[in-house]
Amino acid sequence: MNHARQHLPGIPPRAKPGFALVVTLSLMILLTVLAVGLLTLSSISLRSSSQSGAMATAKANARMALMLALGELQKQVGPDTRVTARADVLDEANPPVLGAWKSWEGSDHETTGAFAGRPLSPGDYAAKKKARFLAWLVSGSTTATVPDTTDSTGKVTLVGTGSVGDGAERTKLQIHLTPSLVTTSGQKGAYAWWVGGENQKARLPQPYQPPSDSAARWTVNAKSHSTADPVSFRMDALLQDASPAAKAITLHQSDLIATAATLPASREFFHDLSAVSVGLLTNTATGGWRKDLSLLTEKWDSQPLANLPAFRVTPAQDLTFTRPAPGNEVAARSMLYPWAAYRGTATNYPIYQHGAVTSWDNLKDYATTYKRISVSATGRATIPTQAAGVLDTATTYQYLHKVRILPVIARIQWVFSHSAGTPPSPSAGQPANPPGSLEPRLLMTPIITMWNPYNLEISP
């Protein structure tokens, strides 16, 4: 029997069957989508973490390679008594890898006695030079053999086409090395390093003119300012305006200065040009700073007459010199070579007293010659002659220690003139000349051509 379902007042009717199932299925689908999303995100995170770990390992290996390169550079080239050169200096076929050698380190001079300072022969120079080789500044190099930097399987590129370009002539400038393997805590890696000698490169040329166009300022400019020829690097415009070179702080900025060519300047001159090449005035033979001869010559008259420490024979010993002066023209230890001596005695003429080399005083006179140059208002530069008699003991100091500035005899010609004339009357008791007699006569006239070997006018 069917009974009609009655609804009592205030009581809601019963829901239709199946609503809970729909809600449950919707929640399950939502949870499934959320689980799949979380799983995908987890997978991405794992892959990212793995890649980040590999990148961190690679960066750590690169940092280690850098530290090893710096350590090796400091070890081999740190002392002042070290000399560096590229392998292609020894042979053009060699790659541009940097080598380090010991200098003679002051051990090639006598240190005591009358010949103190005189060089000592190393004997077999080639063998001694080879024995002073230290290392090639590349990873994996343990012998004196020049490393193989050609590209092959298993090598990594340190200097490639992006640095020096490609082609038959550019390939030999590339650096490819076999990496050294690193295995730590089950993680594998490798590293390689190469040291390029910035000190072997020309600095980005910045030519400039002296503040005033005078012989003195040009002389100072020539002694203190040296720069590479901009034309060699396709930077001819720097000769007219050098300001762009002063603004360049990286090698790649040289591309903006050089004229266009097949290769940018930064690639073509990668091993030859630098924006940061600097050097120190160190004494590679004995260590420490070099002697400043410019300061010495400019302040010569204020120097003491004796005990000038102008020659360092060992890192801890200087040989002293004496300044010659009028009245002490042949002072002991006053020549450039401390073991050299003047010839003859004090009573000899100057020409017989000159030694094998010149004196420090003569060097000073040469370095300060520019002070004797005078320039007229029209720009005409002249320098006075300077000479001394070779057989005059009163000019010994002038002859030995002053630079002689004289014209040079370039040519001597003789003009011979022939004539005939009446012979002179014979002396008393001699027979008279026959009537109409003549005698031959010869006149020799020298013509001497003088040449000025200097680049300015010589005045008396």
Disulfide bonds with the S-S distance in Angstrom:
none
